[in-house]
Amino acid sequence: MISTLGSVVSRMMERIVPDPFVIAILLTLLTAIASLVWGDYGGDSQFGGLIDAWSNSQSGLWALLAFAMQMCLILVTGYALATTSLVRHCIDSIADIPQSTASAAAIVGFIACVAGLVNWGLGLIVGALLAREVGFSLQRRNIPCHYPLIAAAGFMGLLVWHGGLSGSAPLSMTTESGAAKVIPEQYLESIETVLLSDSIGSSLNFVVSGGLLILAPLVLFFLAPKDENSFKPIGTFNVDPGSAGPIEKQHDSIPDKLNHSTVIALCIALPLFVALGRHVIEHGLDKVGLNQIIMFMLALGVLLHQSPLKYMEAACKGATGCAGIMIQFPLYAGIMAMMASSGLMAELTEVFVANSTSDSMPILTMISAGIVNLFVPSGGGQWAIQAPVALESGMQLGIAPGKMVMAVAYGDQLTNMLQPFWALPLLAITGVRARDIVGYTAVVMFAAFIWITIGLFFAG
């Protein structure tokens, strides 16, 4: 029954959801029309004011370039770390543990969630690689399995990532310079920075993210089909078995020795670790932001690859997933600029405040964030759009900024289970199609929605 429902939801989403880039363009047009109809640019020409705000080099299309670069580096450093020999060895060892589809889905889902809490790029790639290797392991051992469910479990890191160490919304708010990258200038004076202890390190997040770490694998376990005749093993999909890596060659020339030198790798990894340590000592863990997380992932990845060239080869492969970020983030910045300059943000804030209470506001914010994520499938881009409305509304109702930050974060990660944008790397690695997994991820999403709602109402 649940599997049938999942298939129906999957087919429906495939028919109505276009490419994320198309969605970003349509959302830009919708915002422009709303700004012209209901906004006020205070000049003689509404259209001229709209175009100027949208294309402004400081606050328009190009306002999120630094933030987009941070998001690209989060993905690239996570991918590079996931492909190190140490991580791949761990994946291979875990792959032989499951004895059934149910246990495989639960184990893959749990590992993907843990890795996703460390870094969303790491969680995405580790989950995908582990799902693939588990599928092959079950096939080698002649254990019947339903591979699409296992592949869906590999995507679970994106269900919890925004409450983890790479959460773009909470990390961007730890410093004034970070907040300035995503919040329009006119709102900065009234919005304070948010310490990590009030967002990622809050009791609210420990309840919500800790609960999801248990809930998601449990739901996946019970989603396993009972009828083996309905199973689709990995052999029915066109799955690339991957590569054990290039054969090590003797490095005789000086350039080759430098390219593969562990000493050269240490020359960049160790200074990065030292700089990170000094930042923590001087400013405390509460002030750790995106830059520090990237420094840590970069240093650890280079250290584990033990070779500058090997790291760059892994980074180049990871960079192929950055195209969507680079092209779509300017559109998100333009949307933010139009909403801010036209006064739509202020009006939305008033509407939220007028129709909410201090108890319902975080939940409504989470729901709205989940809806926006279907159109703006990026935690960073979405936070840029929703931050002023969410924080201003929360302040007027006396809600802690950290709770409002996490409400947006939870909504963003929740509907990742319906939005195929970030699943593209996983689909390429596992060989499944979006419609093969979305039905299962949607069921997990509904269970997660109930848990997050309870957390926002009672915790924090």
C-alpha positions, 0 to 999 in steps of 0.5 A: 500500500505504501509502496503504491502510494509512493509510486503515484506521488513520484509519477505526479511530481515527474509530470508537474515539476520542470527543471530547477533553472526553468523554475528560477526563471519563472519565479523571477518573472512572478516576483517582477510582476508582483513587484510592479503591481503591489510594490512601490519604487518611489520614482516616476517609473515603476519599470525603471525602478524594477530593472535598476533594483534587479540588475544593481551590481551591489544589491541585485543579480550579483549580490550573492557571488561570494555566497555562491562561491561558498556553496560551491566549495561546500559541495566540492570539498564534501565530494573530495572527502567522500572519495578519499581511500579512507572513506571508500574503505569504510563504505566497502566495509559497511556494504557487506553488513545488510542482510535484507532490503529493510536492513540495507535501507535503514543502514544506508539511511542512517549513514547518509544522515550522519554524513549529511550532518557533517557536510551536505556534499559529503552526505550526498556522495557518501549516501550515493556510493554506499547505496550503490555498493550495498546493492552490488554486495547483496547481488554478490551474496544472492540476497534479493533486494529492492534497489530503488528503496536503498538508493532513496535511503542514500539521499537522506543526508539532504533531509537533515543537512541544514541542522548540521555543520554545513547549514548555510542559513545558521552559519551565515548568521554567525558574523555581521559580514556573513549576514550582509552577504544574504540580507539586504542593507536596509534590514541589517541594522535591525537584525542581529547575528545569531550564535551557533549555540542558539541555532545549530547547537540549540536544544531545539536542533538537538531534538529535531535533528537527533529525532530525524537521525532515528526516524528516517532509518525506521521509516525506510525499514518499514517501507521495504516491500514484502513481496519479493516478486516486486523487487528490482535488484541492482542488476535491472538498472544501468549502474556504473560499478565505479573504479578502484582508482588509477593504477599507481605509477612510479613518479620519477620526474621532479614534477611528478614527485611534487604533484604526488608529494605528501609533504606538499599536501601537508604544506597546505593542510597544516596551515589551514588547521592552524588557522582554524584552531586560532579562529576557534581559540580567539572567537569560540565555536559560536563564531564558526561560519561557512569559511571555517567549515570549508577550511576544515573540509579542504584541509582534511580532504587534502590530508587524506588524499595525501597528494595535491594532484589526487585532491584536484582530480577529485575536486574537478569531479565534484565541481561538475555539480556546481553549475546549478549554483553558479547560474541560479544564484544570480537569479535568487539575488535578483528576486531578493533585490526586487522584493526588498526594493519594492517593499514586498518584503515589508508587506509580507512581514506584516501579513505574517505577523497579523496572521500568526502567534508566537507558537504558530509563526515558526511552524508557518515559517517552516511550511512556507520555507518548504514550499519556497524550496520547491521553487528555489532548491538551494538553502543559501538562495532560499535563505537570501530570499526569506531571511528578512521576512522570517527574522523581522516577523519573529522579532515583532512577535518576540521569537528568538532569531535562532529559532526562526533561522532553524524554522527556515532551515527545517523547511528547506531540508524537508522538501528536498525529498520532493525536489530532484535538483540535489538528487542529480549526483546521486542519480548518476552514481546509483543509476536510478531515475528520480521517479524510482526514489521520490515516492519513498522519499516523499513518505519519509518527508511526511513523517519528518514533517510531523516530527519537526512540527512537534519540535518547533511547537514544544522545543526551543 
